[in-house]
Amino acid sequence: MDIFDLLSLLGGLSLFLFGMNVMGQSLERRAGSGLRSVECVFQRNSILHVIFTPT
């Protein structure tokens, strides 16, 4: 494994993480208020909160 392989690996990982960040931000903007209303329902009802909240 030479330096070019290492740089290629780091570049690929950087692009992947950047893409995941952009996709996450887009999903947050797109879902926006819909997810917030569902989240409020789960916070009000403790049984639903326990069942559907990942640990």
CYANA upper distance limits for C-alpha pairs under 8 A (distance plus 0.5 A):
  1 MET  CA      5 ASP  CA      6.51
  1 MET  CA      6 LEU  CA      7.75
  2 ASP  CA      6 LEU  CA      7.11
  3 ILE  CA      7 LEU  CA      6.64
  4 PHE  CA      8 SER  CA      6.53
  5 ASP  CA      9 LEU  CA      6.64
  6 LEU  CA     10 LEU  CA      6.74
  7 LEU  CA     11 GLY  CA      6.49
  8 SER  CA     12 GLY  CA      6.55
  9 LEU  CA     13 LEU  CA      6.64
 10 LEU  CA     14 SER  CA      6.53
 11 GLY  CA     15 LEU  CA      6.71
 12 GLY  CA     16 PHE  CA      6.67
 13 LEU  CA     17 LEU  CA      6.68
 14 SER  CA     18 PHE  CA      6.57
 15 LEU  CA     19 GLY  CA      6.59
 16 PHE  CA     20 MET  CA      6.73
 17 LEU  CA     21 ASN  CA      6.66
 18 PHE  CA     22 VAL  CA      6.76
 19 GLY  CA     23 MET  CA      6.55
 20 MET  CA     24 GLY  CA      6.53
 21 ASN  CA     25 GLN  CA      6.76
 22 VAL  CA     26 SER  CA      6.69
 23 MET  CA     27 LEU  CA      6.67
 24 GLY  CA     28 GLU  CA      6.70
 25 GLN  CA     29 ARG  CA      6.75
 26 SER  CA     30 ARG  CA      6.53
 27 LEU  CA     31 ALA  CA      6.39
 28 GLU  CA     32 GLY  CA      6.06
 31 ALA  CA     35 LEU  CA      6.42
 32 GLY  CA     36 ARG  CA      7.09
 33 SER  CA     37 SER  CA      6.68
 34 GLY  CA     38 VAL  CA      6.98
 35 LEU  CA     39 GLU  CA      6.53
 36 ARG  CA     40 CYS  CA      6.71
 37 SER  CA     41 VAL  CA      7.01
 38 VAL  CA     42 PHE  CA      6.99
 39 GLU  CA     43 GLN  CA      6.72
 40 CYS  CA     44 ARG  CA      6.69
 41 VAL  CA     45 ASN  CA      6.75
 42 PHE  CA     46 SER  CA      7.29
 42 PHE  CA     48 LEU  CA      6.07
 42 PHE  CA     49 HIS  CA      5.33
 43 GLN  CA     49 HIS  CA      6.59
 45 ASN  CA     49 HIS  CA      6.77
 46 SER  CA     50 VAL  CA      6.67
 47 ILE  CA     51 ILE  CA      6.77
 48 LEU  CA     52 PHE  CA      6.42
 49 HIS  CA     53 THR  CA      6.08
